[in-house]
Amino acid sequence: MEVPTLASNQLVPINVKEQEFQKIMRIYEMAMIQVKDNLENMKNNLSNFYQYDVINNINCRVKTPDSIIKKMKRKQYDLNYKNLIENVDDIAGIRVVCPFKNDVFKVVKIIEENPNLEILQKKDYITKPKKSGYSGYHIIAQTPVNIGDAFANVKTEIQIKTMAMDFWSSTEHKLKYKAKNKLSKTDSKKMVKYAKIINKMDNEIMKIHKKYEEET
């Protein structure tokens, strides 16, 4: 996406209070809504085909200005619009939650085949979880957004998880990033242990589900 009304090679400093910043955030919100609508259609089609809710729920959000600036500083990016658009991939974020682990990969396949979404990046943290214990499937996709007299390809991050993975990651995020005190090494190790337990549970439940799915 090119910065609206700005040449893409201009390193214009970010000011979250300016109209320009708000305009860009609205474009990300439009992209998020478009992708969410696409996913809602997938949800209905998958439910009709498999006769159960392959997607349990879909949630979305646009990053707050404070979160965007904090992330750019943490990644040591200069605070300009060019870096914001090129390097911050999760300004528009969508979380897709599925009941079973094999459902996650069904959803990934459907997203890959969607003509309205161009896949830019995929990260499979289910097959290979993060060291923290985090599991989930991340996709960075772009979709064309009408911005008046032109279209802009806007990035959205889609995270796909099971309900168990979503429970763990939401809890870990609150403990790690929202708590006043830093999580101790002992408690971090406990969270990794619990993630492994959840992963094992997900695998066993998936096996049970597959057995009955094959019988129908």
C-alpha positions in Angstrom: 0.0 0.0 0.0 1.3 3.5 -0.8 0.7 6.2 1.7 -2.4 8.2 0.6 -1.5 11.7 -0.6 2.2 11.0 0.1 4.9 9.8 -2.3 6.0 6.3 -1.2 9.6 7.4 -1.0 8.9 10.2 1.5 10.0 9.4 5.0 7.2 11.4 6.6 7.3 11.3 10.4 4.3 9.6 12.1 2.0 11.9 14.1 -0.9 9.8 15.5 -2.9 13.0 16.1 -2.8 14.1 12.5 -5.6 13.5 9.9 -3.1 11.5 7.7 -2.6 8.9 10.4 -6.4 8.5 11.0 -6.9 8.2 7.2 -4.4 5.3 7.0 -6.0 3.6 10.1 -9.4 3.8 8.4 -8.0 2.0 5.3 -6.7 -0.8 7.5 -10.1 -1.0 9.2 -11.7 -1.3 5.8 -9.3 -4.1 4.8 -10.0 -5.9 8.1 -13.8 -5.7 7.6 -13.4 -7.1 4.0 -11.3 -10.0 5.1 -13.6 -10.7 8.0 -16.6 -10.8 5.7 -14.6 -13.3 3.4 -13.9 -15.4 6.5 -17.6 -15.3 7.6 -18.6 -16.6 4.2 -16.0 -19.4 4.5 -17.4 -20.2 8.0 -20.9 -20.7 6.6 -19.7 -22.7 3.6 -17.5 -25.0 5.8 -20.4 -25.5 8.2 -22.7 -26.5 5.4 -20.1 -28.9 3.9 -18.9 -30.6 7.1 -22.2 -30.3 9.0 -20.5 -28.7 12.1 -18.8 -25.4 12.9 -15.3 -25.8 11.5 -14.8 -22.2 12.6 -16.1 -21.5 16.1 -15.7 -17.8 16.1 -14.0 -14.9 14.3 -12.7 -11.7 16.1 -10.9 -8.7 14.8 -9.2 -5.5 15.9 -7.0 -2.6 14.5 -3.9 -2.0 16.6 -4.0 1.1 18.8 -1.7 4.0 17.9 0.2 3.4 21.1 0.7 -0.3 20.3 1.9 0.6 16.8 4.5 3.1 18.0 5.7 0.7 20.8 6.2 -2.1 18.3 8.1 0.1 15.8 10.4 1.3 18.6 10.9 -2.3 19.9 11.8 -3.3 16.3 14.0 -0.2 16.0 12.2 1.1 13.0 12.3 4.9 12.3 8.9 6.3 13.0 7.7 7.2 9.5 4.8 6.0 7.3 7.0 4.1 4.9 8.2 1.8 7.7 4.7 1.6 9.3 3.2 0.3 6.0 6.1 -1.9 4.9 7.2 -3.4 8.2 4.2 -3.6 10.6 2.1 -6.5 9.3 -0.4 -6.8 12.1 -2.0 -3.4 12.2 -5.2 -5.1 11.1 -5.6 -8.4 12.9 -8.1 -11.2 12.7 -8.3 -14.3 15.0 -10.1 -17.4 13.8 -10.8 -20.0 16.4 -11.6 -23.6 15.5 -12.7 -26.6 17.7 -10.2 -29.1 16.4 -6.5 -29.0 15.3 -7.2 -30.5 11.9 -9.8 -27.8 11.3 -7.1 -25.2 11.4 -5.5 -26.7 8.3 -8.9 -26.9 6.6 -9.2 -23.2 7.1 -5.7 -22.5 5.9 -6.3 -24.4 2.7 -9.5 -22.4 2.0 -7.8 -19.1 2.7 -5.0 -20.1 0.3 -7.6 -20.7 -2.5 -9.5 -17.5 -1.9 -9.1 -15.2 -5.0 -9.7 -12.1 -2.9 -6.6 -12.7 -0.7 -3.0 -12.7 -1.8 -0.9 -14.7 0.7 2.4 -12.9 1.5 3.6 -15.0 4.4 2.7 -18.1 6.3 4.1 -19.2 9.7 3.1 -22.6 11.1 3.6 -22.5 14.9 1.4 -25.6 15.2 3.8 -28.0 13.6 6.7 -26.2 15.3 5.5 -24.2 18.3 7.5 -21.2 19.6 10.0 -21.7 22.5 7.5 -19.9 24.7 5.0 -22.7 24.0 2.8 -20.6 21.7 0.9 -22.5 19.0 -1.1 -21.1 16.1 -1.0 -20.6 12.3 -0.3 -17.1 11.1 -1.0 -15.8 7.6 -0.1 -12.3 6.3 -2.5 -11.6 3.4 -3.3 -8.5 1.4 -6.6 -7.5 -0.1 -7.5 -4.6 -2.5 -9.3 -1.8 -0.8 -11.1 1.0 -2.7 -9.8 4.3 -1.5 -11.8 6.5 -3.9 -10.2 6.9 -7.2 -7.8 3.9 -6.8 -7.2 0.6 -5.0 -4.6 -0.1 -2.3 -3.4 -3.6 -1.4 -3.6 -3.6 2.4 -2.1 -6.2 4.7 -4.0 -8.1 7.3 -2.7 -10.7 9.8 -4.9 -13.8 10.2 -4.2 -16.0 13.2 -5.9 -19.4 13.2 -6.0 -21.5 16.4 -7.9 -24.1 18.3 -10.0 -23.1 21.3 -7.3 -24.6 23.5 -4.5 -22.7 21.8 -6.5 -19.5 22.0 -7.1 -20.0 25.7 -3.4 -20.5 26.4 -2.2 -17.6 24.2 -4.8 -15.2 25.6 -3.8 -16.1 29.2 -0.1 -16.0 28.4 -0.5 -12.5 26.8 -2.2 -11.2 29.9 0.4 -12.6 32.2 3.4 -11.6 30.1 2.4 -8.2 28.7 -0.3 -6.9 30.9 1.1 -7.7 34.3 2.9 -5.0 36.2 5.8 -7.4 37.1 7.8 -9.4 34.6 6.9 -13.1 34.5 9.6 -15.1 36.4 11.7 -17.8 34.7 9.9 -20.4 36.9 6.5 -19.3 35.8 7.6 -19.0 32.2 8.7 -22.7 32.3 5.3 -23.6 33.8 3.6 -21.9 30.9 5.7 -23.9 28.4 4.8 -27.1 30.3 1.1 -26.2 30.2 1.3 -25.4 26.5 2.7 -28.9 25.9 -0.2 -30.4 27.9 -2.7 -28.4 25.9 -1.0 -29.5 22.6 -1.2 -33.2 23.7 -4.9 -32.7 24.6 -5.6 -31.1 21.2 -4.0 -34.1 19.5 -6.0 -36.7 21.5 -9.3 -34.8 20.9 -8.5 -34.5 17.2 -8.0 -38.3 17.0 -11.4 -38.9 18.6 -13.0 -36.4 16.3 -11.4 -37.9 13.2 -12.6 -41.4 14.2 -16.2 -40.2 14.3 -15.8 -37.9 11.3 -14.7 -40.9 9.1 -17.8 -42.9 10.2 -20.3 -40.3 9.0 
